[in-house]
C-alpha cells in the first residue's frame, strides 16, 4: 500500500497495490502491520456500510469525547467526494479540510483520525460506501457541523439544489457554534 500524507497532519490517502489478470483483480484493503508502520496503532472494532444515490450528502459528522472515532473509508461501488474537516481547536489547521474522490475504479481509501468531522457526497448514480471505526457509535456523543458552512468553504461539485441530506444534517450548527475538540 502507498500511504500519502495530506495537507492536514494525520489524514492520509491510501492507494492499495492492485493485481489484475484475466479473472479480475485482487488487493489487500487493510493490513494491520503495514497500517501501523505508516500511520500508527489504531484498533478498528467495527465495519459499517451505507448505500446512497446521486446527490446524497452524509455529514459532516463526528462523535465527541470518549466516543470519538477514527475512520478508514472506501467506496465499493460508485463514486463519492469524501471530506475531513479539522475540528481540533488547538490544531494549526483548525477549520481546514481535505477532500478526495473515492471510487470503485481508483480503489483509494481515506484515513480520518479522531478530532475531525467527516462527510461525503455521492457523485455516481449509486454508491456503496464502507468504513472501519475504532470506537462504538454512541447516540449521546453524536455531533456535526453544517455541510455548507461558509467558514469551512467546501466547494461541493454539484448544483446545491440537487443535494439530498437528512433533516438532522440541515440543522447542524456552524463550526463557530459547534462543540469541538481541544
C-alpha positions as a Markdown table, in Angstrom:
| # | Residue | x | y | z |
|---|---|---|---|---|
| 1 | Unk | 0.0 | 0.0 | 0.0 |
| 2 | Unk | 1.1 | 3.6 | -0.7 |
| 3 | Unk | 0.3 | 6.0 | 2.2 |
| 4 | Unk | 0.2 | 9.6 | 1.1 |
| 5 | Unk | 0.2 | 12.4 | 3.6 |
| 6 | Unk | -2.3 | 15.2 | 3.0 |
| 7 | Unk | -2.1 | 18.9 | 3.8 |
| 8 | Unk | -3.5 | 18.1 | 7.3 |
| 9 | Unk | -1.3 | 16.1 | 9.7 |
| 10 | Unk | -2.7 | 12.7 | 10.5 |
| 11 | Unk | -5.0 | 12.5 | 7.4 |
| 12 | Unk | -3.9 | 10.0 | 4.7 |
| 13 | Unk | -4.9 | 8.9 | 1.3 |
| 14 | Unk | -4.1 | 5.2 | 0.9 |
| 15 | Unk | -3.6 | 3.5 | -2.5 |
| 16 | Unk | -3.6 | -0.3 | -2.5 |
| 17 | Unk | -1.4 | -2.4 | -4.7 |
| 18 | Unk | -3.8 | -3.8 | -7.3 |
| 19 | Unk | -3.2 | -7.1 | -9.0 |
| 20 | Unk | -5.2 | -7.5 | -12.3 |
| 21 | Unk | -5.4 | -10.5 | -14.6 |
| 22 | Unk | -8.0 | -12.1 | -16.9 |
| 23 | Unk | -10.1 | -13.2 | -13.9 |
| 24 | Unk | -10.4 | -9.8 | -12.4 |
| 25 | Unk | -8.5 | -8.1 | -9.6 |
| 26 | Unk | -7.2 | -8.6 | -6.1 |
| 27 | Unk | -5.9 | -6.1 | -3.5 |
| 28 | Unk | -5.3 | -6.0 | 0.3 |
| 29 | Unk | -7.8 | -3.4 | 1.6 |
| 30 | Unk | -6.2 | -3.3 | 5.1 |
| 31 | Unk | -3.1 | -4.8 | 6.6 |
| 32 | Unk | -2.6 | -4.1 | 10.3 |
| 33 | Unk | 1.2 | -4.3 | 10.3 |
| 34 | Unk | 1.6 | -2.0 | 7.3 |
| 35 | Unk | -1.0 | 0.4 | 8.5 |
| 36 | Unk | 0.6 | 0.7 | 11.9 |
| 37 | Unk | 4.1 | 1.2 | 10.4 |
| 38 | Unk | 2.9 | 4.1 | 8.3 |
| 39 | Unk | 0.1 | 5.7 | 10.4 |
| 40 | Unk | 0.3 | 4.3 | 13.9 |
| 41 | Unk | -1.7 | 2.0 | 16.1 |
| 42 | Unk | -5.5 | 2.1 | 15.5 |
| 43 | Unk | -7.7 | -0.7 | 16.8 |
| 44 | Unk | -10.6 | -0.9 | 14.4 |
| 45 | Unk | -13.6 | -2.6 | 16.1 |
| 46 | Unk | -16.4 | -2.4 | 13.6 |
| 47 | Unk | -17.1 | -2.2 | 9.9 |
| 48 | Unk | -20.1 | -0.1 | 8.6 |
| 49 | Unk | -21.6 | 0.2 | 5.1 |
| 50 | Unk | -24.1 | 2.5 | 3.5 |
| 51 | Unk | -25.8 | 2.7 | 0.1 |
| 52 | Unk | -26.8 | 6.1 | -1.3 |
| 53 | Unk | -27.9 | 7.6 | -4.6 |
| 54 | Unk | -26.7 | 10.6 | -6.6 |
| 55 | Unk | -26.6 | 13.9 | -4.7 |
| 56 | Unk | -26.9 | 12.3 | -1.2 |
| 57 | Unk | -24.7 | 14.2 | 1.2 |
| 58 | Unk | -24.0 | 12.5 | 4.6 |
| 59 | Unk | -22.2 | 14.7 | 7.1 |
| 60 | Unk | -20.4 | 16.4 | 8.4 |
| 61 | Unk | -20.4 | 14.1 | 11.4 |
| 62 | Unk | -18.3 | 13.2 | 14.4 |
| 63 | Unk | -18.6 | 11.8 | 17.9 |
| 64 | Unk | -17.5 | 13.8 | 21.0 |
| 65 | Unk | -15.3 | 13.0 | 23.9 |
| 66 | Unk | -14.6 | 9.4 | 24.9 |
| 67 | Unk | -16.7 | 8.2 | 21.9 |
| 68 | Unk | -14.7 | 10.0 | 19.2 |
| 69 | Unk | -13.8 | 7.8 | 16.2 |
| 70 | Unk | -11.0 | 7.3 | 13.7 |
| 71 | Unk | -12.3 | 6.0 | 10.3 |
| 72 | Unk | -10.8 | 4.2 | 7.4 |
| 73 | Unk | -13.2 | 4.8 | 4.5 |
| 74 | Unk | -13.6 | 3.5 | 0.9 |
| 75 | Unk | -16.1 | 3.0 | -1.9 |
| 76 | Unk | -17.1 | -0.5 | -3.1 |
| 77 | Unk | -19.4 | 0.7 | -5.9 |
| 78 | Unk | -19.7 | 4.2 | -7.5 |
| 79 | Unk | -18.0 | 7.4 | -6.7 |
| 80 | Unk | -18.1 | 9.9 | -3.8 |
| 81 | Unk | -16.3 | 13.1 | -2.8 |
| 82 | Unk | -15.1 | 12.4 | 0.7 |
| 83 | Unk | -14.2 | 15.3 | 3.1 |
| 84 | Unk | -12.5 | 15.5 | 6.5 |
| 85 | Unk | -12.6 | 18.8 | 8.5 |
| 86 | Unk | -10.1 | 19.5 | 11.3 |
| 87 | Unk | -12.2 | 20.5 | 14.3 |
| 88 | Unk | -9.3 | 20.4 | 16.9 |
| 89 | Unk | -9.2 | 23.9 | 18.3 |
| 90 | Unk | -5.5 | 23.7 | 19.1 |
| 91 | Unk | -4.5 | 22.5 | 15.7 |
| 92 | Unk | -2.7 | 24.8 | 13.3 |
| 93 | Unk | -5.1 | 23.5 | 10.6 |
| 94 | Unk | -8.3 | 24.1 | 12.6 |
| 95 | Unk | -11.3 | 24.6 | 10.3 |
| 96 | Unk | -9.4 | 23.4 | 7.2 |
| 97 | Unk | -10.5 | 20.4 | 5.2 |
| 98 | Unk | -9.1 | 17.7 | 2.9 |
| 99 | Unk | -11.2 | 16.3 | 0.0 |
| 100 | Unk | -10.6 | 13.2 | -2.0 |
| 101 | Unk | -12.6 | 11.4 | -4.7 |
| 102 | Unk | -13.1 | 7.7 | -3.8 |
| 103 | Unk | -14.4 | 5.3 | -6.3 |
| 104 | Unk | -14.7 | 1.6 | -7.2 |
| 105 | Unk | -12.3 | 2.5 | -10.1 |
| 106 | Unk | -9.5 | 4.2 | -8.2 |
| 107 | Unk | -9.8 | 1.9 | -5.1 |
| 108 | Unk | -8.4 | 4.8 | -2.9 |
| 109 | Unk | -9.0 | 4.8 | 0.9 |
| 110 | Unk | -9.1 | 7.7 | 3.2 |
| 111 | Unk | -7.9 | 7.6 | 6.8 |
| 112 | Unk | -9.5 | 10.2 | 9.1 |
| 113 | Unk | -8.2 | 10.4 | 12.7 |
| 114 | Unk | -10.1 | 11.4 | 15.8 |
| 115 | Unk | -10.8 | 15.1 | 16.0 |
| 116 | Unk | -12.3 | 15.5 | 12.6 |
| 117 | Unk | -15.8 | 16.0 | 11.2 |
| 118 | Unk | -16.4 | 13.7 | 8.2 |
| 119 | Unk | -18.9 | 13.6 | 5.3 |
| 120 | Unk | -19.3 | 12.5 | 1.7 |
| 121 | Unk | -21.3 | 13.5 | -1.4 |
| 122 | Unk | -22.4 | 10.8 | -3.9 |
| 123 | Unk | -21.3 | 11.7 | -7.4 |
| 124 | Unk | -22.5 | 8.5 | -9.2 |
| 125 | Unk | -26.0 | 7.1 | -9.7 |
| 126 | Unk | -25.4 | 5.0 | -6.7 |
| 127 | Unk | -22.6 | 4.4 | -4.2 |
| 128 | Unk | -21.8 | 1.7 | -1.7 |
| 129 | Unk | -19.6 | 3.2 | 1.0 |
| 130 | Unk | -17.8 | 1.2 | 3.7 |
| 131 | Unk | -15.7 | 2.2 | 6.6 |
| 132 | Unk | -13.9 | 0.9 | 9.7 |
| 133 | Unk | -14.2 | 2.7 | 13.0 |
| 134 | Unk | -12.1 | 2.4 | 16.2 |
| 135 | Unk | -15.0 | 3.1 | 18.6 |
| 136 | Unk | -18.6 | 2.2 | 19.1 |
| 137 | Unk | -21.4 | 4.6 | 18.0 |
| 138 | Unk | -22.9 | 6.4 | 21.0 |
| 139 | Unk | -26.1 | 8.5 | 20.3 |
| 140 | Unk | -25.4 | 10.8 | 23.2 |
| 141 | Unk | -22.0 | 11.7 | 21.8 |
| 142 | Unk | -23.2 | 12.3 | 18.2 |
| 143 | Unk | -22.4 | 15.8 | 16.8 |
| 144 | Unk | -21.9 | 17.5 | 13.5 |
| 145 | Unk | -21.2 | 20.8 | 11.7 |
| 146 | Unk | -23.2 | 22.2 | 8.8 |
| 147 | Unk | -22.2 | 20.8 | 5.4 |
| 148 | Unk | -22.4 | 24.2 | 3.7 |
| 149 | Unk | -20.7 | 26.3 | 6.4 |
| 150 | Unk | -19.1 | 29.3 | 4.6 |
| 151 | Unk | -16.3 | 29.4 | 7.2 |
| 152 | Unk | -15.3 | 25.9 | 6.2 |
| 153 | Unk | -15.7 | 26.7 | 2.5 |
| 154 | Unk | -16.2 | 23.2 | 1.0 |
| 155 | Unk | -16.7 | 23.5 | -2.8 |
| 156 | Unk | -19.2 | 20.7 | -3.4 |
| 157 | Unk | -19.0 | 19.9 | -7.2 |
| 158 | Unk | -22.7 | 19.6 | -7.9 |
| 159 | Unk | -25.6 | 22.1 | -8.0 |
| 160 | Unk | -26.5 | 22.6 | -4.4 |
| 161 | Unk | -30.2 | 22.3 | -5.3 |
| 162 | Unk | -29.6 | 18.7 | -6.1 |
| 163 | Unk | -28.1 | 17.9 | -2.6 |
| 164 | Unk | -30.2 | 15.5 | -0.6 |
| 165 | Unk | -29.4 | 15.3 | 3.1 |
| 166 | Unk | -31.2 | 14.5 | 6.4 |
| 167 | Unk | -33.2 | 16.8 | 8.5 |
| 168 | Unk | -30.6 | 16.3 | 11.2 |
| 169 | Unk | -27.8 | 17.5 | 8.9 |
| 170 | Unk | -29.8 | 20.5 | 7.8 |
| 171 | Unk | -29.9 | 21.6 | 11.5 |
| 172 | Unk | -26.3 | 21.0 | 12.4 |
| 173 | Unk | -24.5 | 24.1 | 13.9 |
| 174 | Unk | -21.9 | 26.1 | 12.1 |
| 175 | Unk | -18.3 | 25.5 | 13.0 |
| 176 | Unk | -18.1 | 28.6 | 15.2 |
| 177 | Unk | -21.1 | 27.4 | 17.3 |
| 178 | Unk | -20.3 | 23.6 | 17.5 |
| 179 | Unk | -18.9 | 21.7 | 20.4 |
| 180 | Unk | -15.3 | 20.9 | 19.2 |
| 181 | Unk | -12.2 | 19.1 | 20.3 |
| 182 | Unk | -9.5 | 20.9 | 22.3 |
